Amino acid sequence: MRRRHHFHIDHAGHSVSATVQTGHTAVVEVLVDGKEVGYAKTSGDRPVPVAVELPTEPPTPVTVRATPGPGIPRCVLEVPGTEPQMMSPRLY
């Protein structure tokens, strides 16, 4: 059964959101400031990294690491030079 889980965090003045659709093949979509900038698929419960850039000057490369399972999915924002930050789950 497929289910959608939503996550969000604000970083460097930008909104970063992720949607994880679970099921036989997990799908991860990443939005920055409301625009889709990353997309990835994975089989099973393996973590999947999605590399994106924040529109700063110069652009900041970040990675959203989504773990579809087991259990409840999780998302972490990884920014070079800082500790990974857990993204908050959102109910939509």
Biopython code that builds the backbone (N, CA, C, O; Angstrom):
import numpy as np
from Bio.PDB.StructureBuilder import StructureBuilder

atoms = [
    (1, "MET", "N", (0.841, -1.182, 0.000)),
    (1, "MET", "CA", (0.000, 0.000, 0.000)),
    (1, "MET", "C", (0.892, 1.253, 0.000)),
    (1, "MET", "O", (1.833, 1.354, 0.787)),
    (2, "ARG", "N", (0.589, 2.178, -0.869)),
    (2, "ARG", "CA", (1.377, 3.404, -0.983)),
    (2, "ARG", "C", (0.824, 4.477, -0.042)),
    (2, "ARG", "O", (-0.388, 4.625, 0.120)),
    (3, "ARG", "N", (1.744, 5.217, 0.569)),
    (3, "ARG", "CA", (1.370, 6.321, 1.440)),
    (3, "ARG", "C", (2.324, 7.475, 1.233)),
    (3, "ARG", "O", (3.500, 7.258, 0.943)),
    (4, "ARG", "N", (1.844, 8.694, 1.375)),
    (4, "ARG", "CA", (2.702, 9.875, 1.208)),
    (4, "ARG", "C", (2.991, 10.488, 2.577)),
    (4, "ARG", "O", (2.091, 10.662, 3.399)),
    (5, "HIS", "N", (4.266, 10.810, 2.803)),
    (5, "HIS", "CA", (4.711, 11.444, 4.043)),
    (5, "HIS", "C", (5.425, 12.734, 3.656)),
    (5, "HIS", "O", (6.215, 12.749, 2.712)),
    (6, "HIS", "N", (5.147, 13.822, 4.386)),
    (6, "HIS", "CA", (5.682, 15.139, 4.055)),
    (6, "HIS", "C", (6.612, 15.619, 5.176)),
    (6, "HIS", "O", (6.351, 15.395, 6.358)),
    (7, "PHE", "N", (7.705, 16.287, 4.775)),
    (7, "PHE", "CA", (8.691, 16.803, 5.717)),
    (7, "PHE", "C", (9.077, 18.213, 5.298)),
    (7, "PHE", "O", (8.980, 18.573, 4.125)),
    (8, "HIS", "N", (9.529, 19.028, 6.295)),
    (8, "HIS", "CA", (9.860, 20.422, 5.996)),
    (8, "HIS", "C", (10.942, 20.925, 6.947)),
    (8, "HIS", "O", (11.030, 20.499, 8.099)),
    (9, "ILE", "N", (11.768, 21.847, 6.432)),
    (9, "ILE", "CA", (12.729, 22.570, 7.258)),
    (9, "ILE", "C", (13.041, 23.890, 6.558)),
    (9, "ILE", "O", (12.994, 23.975, 5.330)),
    (10, "ASP", "N", (13.357, 24.918, 7.344)),
    (10, "ASP", "CA", (13.829, 26.193, 6.803)),
    (10, "ASP", "C", (15.326, 26.261, 7.040)),
    (10, "ASP", "O", (15.798, 26.005, 8.148)),
    (11, "HIS", "N", (16.079, 26.608, 5.993)),
    (11, "HIS", "CA", (17.536, 26.712, 6.122)),
    (11, "HIS", "C", (18.038, 27.865, 5.264)),
    (11, "HIS", "O", (17.702, 27.970, 4.085)),
    (12, "ALA", "N", (18.840, 28.720, 5.865)),
    (12, "ALA", "CA", (19.444, 29.870, 5.171)),
    (12, "ALA", "C", (18.397, 30.718, 4.453)),
    (12, "ALA", "O", (18.641, 31.211, 3.351)),
    (13, "GLY", "N", (17.237, 30.888, 5.074)),
    (13, "GLY", "CA", (16.184, 31.708, 4.485)),
    (13, "GLY", "C", (15.396, 31.048, 3.371)),
    (13, "GLY", "O", (14.641, 31.714, 2.663)),
    (14, "HIS", "N", (15.567, 29.729, 3.209)),
    (14, "HIS", "CA", (14.865, 29.007, 2.152)),
    (14, "HIS", "C", (14.052, 27.860, 2.746)),
    (14, "HIS", "O", (14.432, 27.263, 3.753)),
    (15, "SER", "N", (12.943, 27.571, 2.109)),
    (15, "SER", "CA", (12.045, 26.495, 2.511)),
    (15, "SER", "C", (12.428, 25.218, 1.761)),
    (15, "SER", "O", (12.466, 25.202, 0.531)),
    (16, "VAL", "N", (12.712, 24.149, 2.511)),
    (16, "VAL", "CA", (13.051, 22.864, 1.903)),
    (16, "VAL", "C", (11.994, 21.851, 2.343)),
    (16, "VAL", "O", (11.821, 21.607, 3.537)),
    (17, "SER", "N", (11.293, 21.268, 1.381)),
    (17, "SER", "CA", (10.245, 20.287, 1.664)),
    (17, "SER", "C", (10.546, 18.992, 0.928)),
    (17, "SER", "O", (11.125, 19.001, -0.158)),
    (18, "ALA", "N", (10.148, 17.886, 1.529)),
    (18, "ALA", "CA", (10.320, 16.583, 0.891)),
    (18, "ALA", "C", (9.046, 15.775, 1.064)),
    (18, "ALA", "O", (8.390, 15.830, 2.104)),
    (19, "THR", "N", (8.710, 15.023, 0.022)),
    (19, "THR", "CA", (7.587, 14.087, 0.075)),
    (19, "THR", "C", (8.152, 12.711, -0.206)),
    (19, "THR", "O", (8.838, 12.496, -1.205)),
    (20, "VAL", "N", (7.851, 11.771, 0.698)),
    (20, "VAL", "CA", (8.289, 10.387, 0.536)),
    (20, "VAL", "C", (7.048, 9.541, 0.326)),
    (20, "VAL", "O", (6.184, 9.466, 1.199)),
    (21, "GLN", "N", (6.961, 8.904, -0.832)),
    (21, "GLN", "CA", (5.849, 8.012, -1.132)),
    (21, "GLN", "C", (6.367, 6.591, -0.951)),
    (21, "GLN", "O", (7.243, 6.136, -1.687)),
    (22, "THR", "N", (5.811, 5.896, 0.042)),
    (22, "THR", "CA", (6.273, 4.552, 0.353)),
    (22, "THR", "C", (5.531, 3.523, -0.488)),
    (22, "THR", "O", (4.534, 3.839, -1.137)),
    (23, "GLY", "N", (6.020, 2.305, -0.471)),
    (23, "GLY", "CA", (5.439, 1.212, -1.246)),
    (23, "GLY", "C", (6.553, 0.318, -1.738)),
    (23, "GLY", "O", (7.674, 0.404, -1.238)),
    (24, "HIS", "N", (6.273, -0.543, -2.709)),
    (24, "HIS", "CA", (7.295, -1.440, -3.241)),
    (24, "HIS", "C", (8.492, -0.643, -3.756)),
    (24, "HIS", "O", (9.640, -1.021, -3.523)),
    (25, "THR", "N", (8.227, 0.445, -4.447)),
    (25, "THR", "CA", (9.267, 1.378, -4.883)),
    (25, "THR", "C", (8.988, 2.716, -4.207)),
    (25, "THR", "O", (7.933, 3.315, -4.417)),
    (26, "ALA", "N", (9.939, 3.185, -3.392)),
    (26, "ALA", "CA", (9.769, 4.469, -2.707)),
    (26, "ALA", "C", (10.163, 5.593, -3.660)),
    (26, "ALA", "O", (11.131, 5.476, -4.411)),
    (27, "VAL", "N", (9.399, 6.682, -3.619)),
    (27, "VAL", "CA", (9.653, 7.855, -4.465)),
    (27, "VAL", "C", (9.860, 9.055, -3.549)),
    (27, "VAL", "O", (9.077, 9.281, -2.626)),
    (28, "VAL", "N", (10.922, 9.827, -3.807)),
    (28, "VAL", "CA", (11.229, 11.012, -3.007)),
    (28, "VAL", "C", (11.245, 12.234, -3.923)),
    (28, "VAL", "O", (11.933, 12.245, -4.944)),
    (29, "GLU", "N", (10.487, 13.255, -3.552)),
    (29, "GLU", "CA", (10.464, 14.523, -4.278)),
    (29, "GLU", "C", (10.934, 15.614, -3.329)),
    (29, "GLU", "O", (10.488, 15.669, -2.183)),
    (30, "VAL", "N", (11.832, 16.486, -3.793)),
    (30, "VAL", "CA", (12.341, 17.575, -2.959)),
    (30, "VAL", "C", (11.996, 18.906, -3.623)),
    (30, "VAL", "O", (12.216, 19.096, -4.819)),
    (31, "LEU", "N", (11.449, 19.824, -2.822)),
    (31, "LEU", "CA", (11.116, 21.162, -3.293)),
    (31, "LEU", "C", (11.916, 22.184, -2.499)),
    (31, "LEU", "O", (12.073, 22.043, -1.286)),
    (32, "VAL", "N", (12.424, 23.214, -3.176)),
    (32, "VAL", "CA", (13.073, 24.342, -2.529)),
    (32, "VAL", "C", (12.286, 25.580, -2.921)),
    (32, "VAL", "O", (12.141, 25.891, -4.103)),
    (33, "ASP", "N", (11.782, 26.278, -1.920)),
    (33, "ASP", "CA", (10.951, 27.470, -2.138)),
    (33, "ASP", "C", (9.777, 27.172, -3.072)),
    (33, "ASP", "O", (9.402, 28.008, -3.894)),
    (34, "GLY", "N", (9.200, 25.973, -2.937)),
    (34, "GLY", "CA", (8.007, 25.601, -3.698)),
    (34, "GLY", "C", (8.260, 25.067, -5.090)),
    (34, "GLY", "O", (7.307, 24.732, -5.793)),
    (35, "LYS", "N", (9.514, 24.974, -5.517)),
    (35, "LYS", "CA", (9.834, 24.470, -6.857)),
    (35, "LYS", "C", (10.504, 23.106, -6.738)),
    (35, "LYS", "O", (11.421, 22.930, -5.935)),
    (36, "GLU", "N", (10.046, 22.134, -7.542)),
    (36, "GLU", "CA", (10.653, 20.808, -7.502)),
    (36, "GLU", "C", (12.064, 20.877, -8.082)),
    (36, "GLU", "O", (12.265, 21.303, -9.220)),
    (37, "VAL", "N", (13.039, 20.448, -7.274)),
    (37, "VAL", "CA", (14.437, 20.506, -7.702)),
    (37, "VAL", "C", (15.139, 19.149, -7.621)),
    (37, "VAL", "O", (16.276, 19.010, -8.071)),
    (38, "GLY", "N", (14.461, 18.147, -7.045)),
    (38, "GLY", "CA", (15.077, 16.836, -6.931)),
    (38, "GLY", "C", (14.049, 15.735, -6.886)),
    (38, "GLY", "O", (12.933, 15.923, -6.401)),
    (39, "TYR", "N", (14.443, 14.558, -7.409)),
    (39, "TYR", "CA", (13.528, 13.431, -7.500)),
    (39, "TYR", "C", (14.370, 12.155, -7.507)),
    (39, "TYR", "O", (15.395, 12.096, -8.186)),
    (40, "ALA", "N", (13.953, 11.150, -6.768)),
    (40, "ALA", "CA", (14.692, 9.882, -6.767)),
    (40, "ALA", "C", (13.746, 8.741, -6.422)),
    (40, "ALA", "O", (12.717, 8.938, -5.776)),
    (41, "LYS", "N", (14.121, 7.529, -6.871)),
    (41, "LYS", "CA", (13.383, 6.303, -6.549)),
    (41, "LYS", "C", (14.340, 5.321, -5.903)),
    (41, "LYS", "O", (15.542, 5.356, -6.167)),
    (42, "THR", "N", (13.817, 4.446, -5.061)),
    (42, "THR", "CA", (14.616, 3.388, -4.464)),
    (42, "THR", "C", (13.729, 2.185, -4.189)),
    (42, "THR", "O", (12.520, 2.321, -4.003)),
    (43, "SER", "N", (14.333, 1.016, -4.164)),
    (43, "SER", "CA", (13.592, -0.210, -3.863)),
    (43, "SER", "C", (13.662, -0.486, -2.363)),
    (43, "SER", "O", (14.702, -0.289, -1.734)),
    (44, "GLY", "N", (12.570, -0.933, -1.810)),
    (44, "GLY", "CA", (12.556, -1.326, -0.406)),
    (44, "GLY", "C", (12.748, -0.156, 0.543)),
    (44, "GLY", "O", (12.265, 0.951, 0.306)),
    (45, "ASP", "N", (13.474, -0.433, 1.637)),
    (45, "ASP", "CA", (13.639, 0.557, 2.701)),
    (45, "ASP", "C", (15.018, 1.204, 2.708)),
    (45, "ASP", "O", (15.405, 1.803, 3.711)),
    (46, "ARG", "N", (15.764, 1.099, 1.619)),
    (46, "ARG", "CA", (17.109, 1.671, 1.576)),
    (46, "ARG", "C", (17.055, 3.199, 1.585)),
    (46, "ARG", "O", (16.208, 3.796, 0.921)),
    (47, "PRO", "N", (17.973, 3.839, 2.348)),
    (47, "PRO", "CA", (18.041, 5.300, 2.327)),
    (47, "PRO", "C", (18.405, 5.797, 0.927)),
    (47, "PRO", "O", (19.162, 5.148, 0.205)),
    (48, "VAL", "N", (17.866, 6.935, 0.560)),
    (48, "VAL", "CA", (18.147, 7.510, -0.761)),
    (48, "VAL", "C", (18.556, 8.976, -0.592)),
    (48, "VAL", "O", (17.801, 9.768, -0.027)),
    (49, "PRO", "N", (19.758, 9.342, -1.083)),
    (49, "PRO", "CA", (20.171, 10.745, -1.025)),
    (49, "PRO", "C", (19.703, 11.491, -2.275)),
    (49, "PRO", "O", (19.781, 10.970, -3.387)),
    (50, "VAL", "N", (19.219, 12.708, -2.078)),
    (50, "VAL", "CA", (18.799, 13.549, -3.194)),
    (50, "VAL", "C", (19.600, 14.850, -3.096)),
    (50, "VAL", "O", (19.378, 15.656, -2.193)),
    (51, "ALA", "N", (20.524, 15.044, -4.024)),
    (51, "ALA", "CA", (21.368, 16.249, -4.024)),
    (51, "ALA", "C", (20.638, 17.391, -4.720)),
    (51, "ALA", "O", (20.137, 17.238, -5.834)),
    (52, "VAL", "N", (20.585, 18.546, -4.042)),
    (52, "VAL", "CA", (19.939, 19.738, -4.602)),
    (52, "VAL", "C", (20.798, 20.951, -4.248)),
    (52, "VAL", "O", (21.786, 20.826, -3.524)),
    (53, "GLU", "N", (20.423, 22.111, -4.751)),
    (53, "GLU", "CA", (21.117, 23.360, -4.429)),
    (53, "GLU", "C", (20.121, 24.378, -3.901)),
    (53, "GLU", "O", (19.000, 24.497, -4.396)),
    (54, "LEU", "N", (20.562, 25.113, -2.876)),
    (54, "LEU", "CA", (19.770, 26.240, -2.394)),
    (54, "LEU", "C", (20.146, 27.459, -3.236)),
    (54, "LEU", "O", (21.322, 27.652, -3.545)),
    (55, "PRO", "N", (19.158, 28.290, -3.614)),
    (55, "PRO", "CA", (19.440, 29.439, -4.478)),
    (55, "PRO", "C", (20.048, 30.616, -3.723)),
    (55, "PRO", "O", (19.466, 31.699, -3.668)),
    (56, "THR", "N", (21.226, 30.391, -3.144)),
    (56, "THR", "CA", (21.953, 31.462, -2.466)),
    (56, "THR", "C", (23.010, 31.989, -3.436)),
    (56, "THR", "O", (23.108, 31.507, -4.564)),
    (57, "GLU", "N", (23.784, 32.956, -3.016)),
    (57, "GLU", "CA", (24.832, 33.498, -3.881)),
    (57, "GLU", "C", (26.176, 33.267, -3.231)),
    (57, "GLU", "O", (26.482, 34.019, -2.306)),
    (58, "PRO", "N", (26.993, 32.343, -3.592)),
    (58, "PRO", "CA", (26.824, 31.341, -4.653)),
    (58, "PRO", "C", (25.878, 30.234, -4.193)),
    (58, "PRO", "O", (25.611, 30.124, -2.996)),
    (59, "PRO", "N", (25.366, 29.415, -5.105)),
    (59, "PRO", "CA", (24.456, 28.322, -4.737)),
    (59, "PRO", "C", (25.091, 27.387, -3.689)),
    (59, "PRO", "O", (26.280, 27.077, -3.752)),
    (60, "THR", "N", (24.267, 26.949, -2.731)),
    (60, "THR", "CA", (24.730, 26.064, -1.666)),
    (60, "THR", "C", (24.270, 24.640, -1.960)),
    (60, "THR", "O", (23.068, 24.382, -2.014)),
    (61, "PRO", "N", (25.215, 23.704, -2.151)),
    (61, "PRO", "CA", (24.804, 22.310, -2.369)),
    (61, "PRO", "C", (24.397, 21.675, -1.045)),
    (61, "PRO", "O", (25.113, 21.791, -0.051)),
    (62, "VAL", "N", (23.263, 21.013, -1.032)),
    (62, "VAL", "CA", (22.780, 20.283, 0.140)),
    (62, "VAL", "C", (22.261, 18.927, -0.326)),
    (62, "VAL", "O", (22.032, 18.706, -1.515)),
    (63, "THR", "N", (22.083, 18.032, 0.629)),
    (63, "THR", "CA", (21.534, 16.711, 0.335)),
    (63, "THR", "C", (20.382, 16.432, 1.285)),
    (63, "THR", "O", (20.504, 16.641, 2.492)),
    (64, "VAL", "N", (19.268, 15.961, 0.748)),
    (64, "VAL", "CA", (18.170, 15.466, 1.567)),
    (64, "VAL", "C", (18.290, 13.943, 1.535)),
    (64, "VAL", "O", (18.173, 13.320, 0.479)),
    (65, "ARG", "N", (18.525, 13.352, 2.714)),
    (65, "ARG", "CA", (18.638, 11.896, 2.807)),
    (65, "ARG", "C", (17.339, 11.353, 3.381)),
    (65, "ARG", "O", (17.029, 11.565, 4.553)),
    (66, "ALA", "N", (16.581, 10.649, 2.543)),
    (66, "ALA", "CA", (15.283, 10.098, 2.941)),
    (66, "ALA", "C", (15.438, 8.611, 3.240)),
    (66, "ALA", "O", (16.054, 7.871, 2.473)),
    (67, "THR", "N", (14.873, 8.188, 4.360)),
    (67, "THR", "CA", (14.843, 6.778, 4.728)),
    (67, "THR", "C", (13.376, 6.354, 4.746)),
    (67, "THR", "O", (12.650, 6.696, 5.680)),
    (68, "PRO", "N", (12.923, 5.609, 3.720)),
    (68, "PRO", "CA", (11.515, 5.240, 3.616)),
    (68, "PRO", "C", (11.025, 4.299, 4.717)),
    (68, "PRO", "O", (9.827, 4.271, 4.998)),
    (69, "GLY", "N", (11.890, 3.548, 5.332)),
    (69, "GLY", "CA", (11.468, 2.596, 6.365)),
    (69, "GLY", "C", (12.677, 1.870, 6.901)),
    (69, "GLY", "O", (13.804, 2.257, 6.593)),
    (70, "PRO", "N", (12.489, 0.845, 7.680)),
    (70, "PRO", "CA", (11.204, 0.311, 8.110)),
    (70, "PRO", "C", (10.506, 1.254, 9.096)),
    (70, "PRO", "O", (11.144, 2.097, 9.726)),
    (71, "GLY", "N", (9.228, 1.100, 9.214)),
    (71, "GLY", "CA", (8.442, 1.965, 10.084)),
    (71, "GLY", "C", (8.124, 3.289, 9.418)),
    (71, "GLY", "O", (7.869, 3.349, 8.216)),
    (72, "ILE", "N", (8.141, 4.335, 10.202)),
    (72, "ILE", "CA", (7.800, 5.666, 9.719)),
    (72, "ILE", "C", (9.001, 6.263, 8.976)),
    (72, "ILE", "O", (10.117, 6.218, 9.495)),
    (73, "PRO", "N", (8.802, 6.817, 7.780)),
    (73, "PRO", "CA", (9.906, 7.435, 7.025)),
    (73, "PRO", "C", (10.518, 8.615, 7.779)),
    (73, "PRO", "O", (9.873, 9.241, 8.620)),
    (74, "ARG", "N", (11.780, 8.899, 7.456)),
    (74, "ARG", "CA", (12.503, 10.013, 8.048)),
    (74, "ARG", "C", (13.266, 10.740, 6.959)),
    (74, "ARG", "O", (13.650, 10.145, 5.953)),
    (75, "CYS", "N", (13.486, 12.049, 7.167)),
    (75, "CYS", "CA", (14.293, 12.848, 6.233)),
    (75, "CYS", "C", (15.258, 13.710, 7.028)),
    (75, "CYS", "O", (14.918, 14.262, 8.074)),
    (76, "VAL", "N", (16.487, 13.811, 6.496)),
    (76, "VAL", "CA", (17.538, 14.605, 7.128)),
    (76, "VAL", "C", (18.114, 15.544, 6.079)),
    (76, "VAL", "O", (18.365, 15.137, 4.945)),
    (77, "LEU", "N", (18.324, 16.806, 6.459)),
    (77, "LEU", "CA", (18.990, 17.771, 5.583)),
    (77, "LEU", "C", (20.471, 17.782, 5.946)),
    (77, "LEU", "O", (20.835, 18.029, 7.096)),
    (78, "GLU", "N", (21.324, 17.511, 4.954)),
    (78, "GLU", "CA", (22.769, 17.495, 5.166)),
    (78, "GLU", "C", (23.401, 18.662, 4.412)),
    (78, "GLU", "O", (23.306, 18.755, 3.188)),
    (79, "VAL", "N", (24.048, 19.549, 5.169)),
    (79, "VAL", "CA", (24.720, 20.710, 4.596)),
    (79, "VAL", "C", (26.206, 20.563, 4.923)),
    (79, "VAL", "O", (26.553, 20.353, 6.085)),
    (80, "PRO", "N", (27.086, 20.668, 3.935)),
    (80, "PRO", "CA", (28.518, 20.529, 4.205)),
    (80, "PRO", "C", (28.981, 21.487, 5.307)),
    (80, "PRO", "O", (28.640, 22.670, 5.300)),
    (81, "GLY", "N", (29.763, 20.957, 6.253)),
    (81, "GLY", "CA", (30.307, 21.779, 7.328)),
    (81, "GLY", "C", (29.409, 21.951, 8.528)),
    (81, "GLY", "O", (29.784, 22.636, 9.479)),
    (82, "THR", "N", (28.204, 21.334, 8.512)),
    (82, "THR", "CA", (27.295, 21.435, 9.661)),
    (82, "THR", "C", (26.781, 20.048, 10.031)),
    (82, "THR", "O", (26.927, 19.093, 9.267)),
    (83, "GLU", "N", (26.183, 19.952, 11.204)),
    (83, "GLU", "CA", (25.565, 18.706, 11.636)),
    (83, "GLU", "C", (24.291, 18.456, 10.826)),
    (83, "GLU", "O", (23.593, 19.412, 10.486)),
    (84, "PRO", "N", (23.968, 17.192, 10.506)),
    (84, "PRO", "CA", (22.700, 16.890, 9.814)),
    (84, "PRO", "C", (21.504, 17.359, 10.657)),
    (84, "PRO", "O", (21.521, 17.256, 11.883)),
    (85, "GLN", "N", (20.479, 17.870, 9.988)),
    (85, "GLN", "CA", (19.295, 18.385, 10.674)),
    (85, "GLN", "C", (18.074, 17.558, 10.293)),
    (85, "GLN", "O", (17.791, 17.366, 9.110)),
    (86, "MET", "N", (17.351, 17.067, 11.301)),
    (86, "MET", "CA", (16.119, 16.308, 11.048)),
    (86, "MET", "C", (15.064, 17.248, 10.490)),
    (86, "MET", "O", (14.874, 18.359, 10.987)),
    (87, "MET", "N", (14.387, 16.791, 9.458)),
    (87, "MET", "CA", (13.274, 17.562, 8.891)),
    (87, "MET", "C", (12.000, 17.193, 9.629)),
    (87, "MET", "O", (11.754, 16.017, 9.896)),
    (88, "SER", "N", (11.193, 18.183, 9.958)),
    (88, "SER", "CA", (9.968, 17.948, 10.708)),
    (88, "SER", "C", (8.889, 17.333, 9.824)),
    (88, "SER", "O", (8.675, 17.773, 8.695)),
    (89, "PRO", "N", (8.203, 16.299, 10.353)),
    (89, "PRO", "CA", (7.080, 15.739, 9.589)),
    (89, "PRO", "C", (5.919, 16.736, 9.547)),
    (89, "PRO", "O", (5.690, 17.467, 10.511)),
    (90, "ARG", "N", (5.196, 16.763, 8.442)),
    (90, "ARG", "CA", (4.036, 17.645, 8.259)),
    (90, "ARG", "C", (2.827, 16.792, 7.920)),
    (90, "ARG", "O", (2.923, 15.832, 7.155)),
    (91, "LEU", "N", (1.708, 17.143, 8.487)),
    (91, "LEU", "CA", (0.466, 16.433, 8.174)),
    (91, "LEU", "C", (-0.283, 17.225, 7.113)),
    (91, "LEU", "O", (-0.680, 18.364, 7.358)),
    (92, "TYR", "N", (-0.480, 16.640, 5.946)),
    (92, "TYR", "CA", (-1.248, 17.271, 4.863)),
    (92, "TYR", "C", (-2.383, 16.390, 4.486)),
    (92, "TYR", "O", (-3.159, 16.730, 3.593)),
]
sb = StructureBuilder()
sb.init_structure("model")
sb.init_model(0)
sb.init_chain("A")
sb.init_seg("    ")
for serial, (resi, resn, name, xyz) in enumerate(atoms, 1):
    if name == "N":
        sb.init_residue(resn, " ", resi, " ")
    sb.init_atom(name, np.array(xyz, "f"), 0.0, 1.0, " ", f" {name:<3s}", serial, name[0])
structure = sb.get_structure()
